[in-house]
């Protein structure tokens, strides 16, 4: 079982069907970011939603002094908050190492969501699960401080709805298929 704290894209993939994932593979484009390369600039609109296929990224706030907020690993989603609310990102995202991404163009995704209500329902529910999990993790972090290992899979799993947890194993298989079938 994947560590859900590192595989936020699994929440979305767990809700999408095979046709949905095929559409993502057809419309998405693989991008490679060199170490130190900037994927997202704080305050600048982004034109895609990203899934990290391999590699890792750093989320930084550059106002006043640069401060790292988080690390993003393979299987994570990037740009989902700005996709949902259409405001510019509040942080910069840079590659720590060579990172392979699947970029799903914003415009095409919006058109798909407007024209395919089944896809829209599954996609937005998956995004909701992803954001809810992130919010719970943030609250746990604030509530418990840094004394608890939040990366422990057992700690993470006890907070996930059992029905969602059951779908995550299948979602990991979908992610692996997606990773193998995305075009360059």
ZIJO-V741894 format. One record per backbone hydrogen bond with DSSP energy under -1.0 kcal/mol. NH is the residue of the N-H (numbers start at 1). CO is the residue of the C=O. If there is no record, write none. Layout:
nh-><NH:NH>
co-><CO:CO>
This chain:
nh-><6:9:10:11:13:14:15:16:21:22:23:24:25:26:27:28:29:30:31:33:36:37:39:40:43:44:49:50:51:52:53:54:57:58:59:60:61:65:67:69:70:72:75:76:78:83:84:85:86:92:93:94:95:96:97:99:100:101:102:103:104:106:109:110:111:112:113:114:115:116:120:121:122:123:124:125:126:127:128:129:130:131:132:133:134:135:136:137:138:139:140:141:142:143:144:145:150:152:156:157:158:159:160:165:166:168:171:172:173:174:175:176:177:178:179:180:181:182>
co-><3:75:7:8:9:10:12:12:17:18:19:20:21:22:23:24:103:183:101:99:95:34:93:93:89:41:104:78:102:76:100:100:72:94:70:92:67:63:61:59:59:57:52:73:50:79:80:81:82:60:40:58:37:56:56:33:54:31:51:29:49:47:105:106:107:108:109:110:111:112:116:117:118:119:120:121:122:123:124:125:126:127:128:129:130:131:132:133:134:135:136:137:138:139:140:141:148:149:152:153:154:156:157:161:162:164:167:168:169:170:171:172:173:174:175:176:177:178>
